[in-house]
């Protein structure tokens, strides 16, 4: 181990090569990179096309494990390539085994990767489900806006998938109902005492209630008392 006094600043030989390895070791690093890169490609071929999509927790754990094994083997001289090959073969085998188990046993699949969770039903947020997924309303609305959703009255059902993606089913235009607007500018209009009589949506769960002018009420679903004027616009695709 070098002491601070032994280090010569801007020693280009130490920076570019190494005092502990001969220059010829660069060729071995090149070989190691080629071999480990081919092992990575082989592992990704085993995982299939899902390897390049958004990853589930299980798939992410595999990528992290393989990345650590590949990275160490590329430039550490004391990491034998045979050991790395065993790691890749074993991890790829586990992936194939767990894939087979998830196909044969749906409950095992739900435990391993997670099951789709209903977050919105008939234009209203399933508040308890949202909390269990450690999602905030702000994050959910951000996902919905990417699908050009203007208000919750356009959404019949929305699920969060095992991969973290949000799947949305919309009402037909004729069935769109008044709902909670999800534009940030409209959400800022939330109020406890309404100024005009009409339909208002709960700012927390999206439940719609008729409120009188100057009325103060608690939501019948989540019992919050902050309201936003509803929006009933059709969805523009």
N, C-alpha and C positions, 0 to 999 in steps of 0.2 A: 504494500500500500504506500503510495507516494505521500510525503508530507508536503505542507504548503510551501516550505522552503525549497523543495526539490522540483517544483513546477516552474518551468520557464514560460512566461506569458508569450503568446503568439509564436510558439514553436510549431511551425507548419508541418514538420515531419510527424510530431505527436498528434496534431489536429487531423491531418489527412490520412495517415496510415496508423501506426501504433508502435509504441516502444516494446510491446509485449508479443508482437507477432511479425513474422517476416512479410515483405511485400508480396511474396507468392501466395500468401493466404487469401489475397483478394480473388484469385482464381477459384479457390475453394468456396468462397462466399458466393461467387457467381453460380457455381454448380449447385450449392445448397438452395439458392433462390429458385433455380430452374426446377429442381426436384420438388421442393415444397409448394411451388406454384402449381405444378401439375397435380400434386395431391389435393390442393384446394379445389382445382377445377373438377377433379374426379368426385370429390365429396359433394360439390354443388350439383353435379349431374345426378347423383344419387337422390338428393333432396328434390329434384325436379324444378319446374318453373316457379313453384311457390318460393324458391330461394331468393328470387329477385323482387318479390312483392313485399308489402308490409308484413313484418314477421310476427308470429305469435310468440308468447313467452318461451315455449319449448324450442322453437326454431332459433330464437335469439340466443338462448343458452348454448346451443350447438355452435353457432357462429363464433361466439366468444371463446368457447373452448378450443375450436380449431384455429382461431386467430392467434391465441396465445402459443399454441404448439408450433404453428408455422413461423411466427415471428422470432421465437427463440432459436429455432433451428437454422434460420437464415444466416446469422452472423456469430453465434456462439460456438466456439470450437469444441467445447466439451458436451455438446448435445448431439448424440449419434442420430443419423438419419433413420436408422432401423427403428429406433424408439419412437420417432415421430410417425413413421409409417404405421406402427402398431396403434398409436393413438387415433389416427385417421380411420383406419379400418374398424376399430372398435366403436368409435363415435358414429360412423356411418351405419354400422350394423345396428346400433341402438336406435338410430333414427328409423330404419326400416322396421325393426321390431315394434317400436311404439306406434308407428303408422298402422301396422297390422292390428295391434291391440285396439287402437281407436276405431278402426273399421268394424271390428268384431264386437266391441263392447262400448256402446254410446256413453254409458256412465263414466267409463274410464276416460273417454275423450273430453267430457265436460269437466272432469276433475283436472286433467292435464292441461288443456288449452283454454278452458272456460266455455260456458254456454252463452248463446245470444241472450241479451237481456232487453226486455221491453222498456223503453224510456218515455215514449209518448204514445198515448192512446186517445183517439177521438179528439185530438187537439189539446189535450191536457198532459202536463208532465207528471210522470210517476215519481213523486218526490222521494219516496223511500229507496226506490231502485237507483235513482241518481246519486243519493248519498252513499249507497253501498259500493258504487263503482268509483268513488273518490273523484267524481266529476262535479264541476261547478256549473251553474246555469250559464255563466259567461262562456265557458268552453263549449257547452252544448249548442248555444246559439251561434257561436262561431262556425261550428260544423254545419249547421242548418243553412247559414247564409251562403256557404259554398255551393249549395244546391238551389240557390235563388229563392229560398223561402223568405217570405216577407212577414208572415204571422203564423201562429200555431193553428189557426183555423183551416189552413191549407193541408195540414199533416194528419193523415189517418192513423198511421203507426210509424214508429221509428225505433230501431234496435241498435244496440252497440254489439258488434260482432266480437268473436274471440281475438281477432287481429287488432281490435281497437277502431276499426272503421265503423261509420254510422250508415245503416241502410234505412231508406225512407220510402214509405208508401203514401201517395198523395190522394186526396179526394178528387173526384171529377169536378170540373168547374161548376157544374150545377149544384154540387153538394157542399161547396166551400161555405164555411160558417164564420161568423165573427170570432176573432181570436186575439191572443196576446201578440202585439207587434214585437219583433225581435231586432229591429234597427236600434242601434245605440241611442240615436236622437229621440226616438219615441219612448224608449225605456226611461230616459231621464225625465219624462213628463209624469212619472209615477206620483201619486198623491193619496193622502189618507181621506181628505174630505173633498168630494167631487163638486165641481162648480156647476155642471149641467146634468140634468136627468138623462139617463140612457144606459146602454150596455157597457160594462167595464170588465176588464180581465184582471184577475189576480196577478200581481207582478211576480209572484213566486211560482205558482203552479199553472197559471193560464186558465183557471176555471172562470167562466163568464157568468156574471150576475147583473140583473137590472137594479140600478141604484137611483134613488130620487135626488133631486137637486139639493146640494148641501149634505147629502147622506154620508154616514160613516158606518162601515160594516166590516165584519170579519168573514173571510172566505169560508164557504161551507165545506171545503175539502181540506185545506191546510191550515185554516184558522189565522192566516195573516191578514193584515188590514191595509195593505198598500195596493192601489189600483191604477190601471192604465186604460185610457180610452181604446176600445177595440178597433180592429181593422178588418174589413171584409173583402179586400181586393182579391181578384182572381190571380192565379200564379202565371207569371209571364215566363215562357220558356225560350 
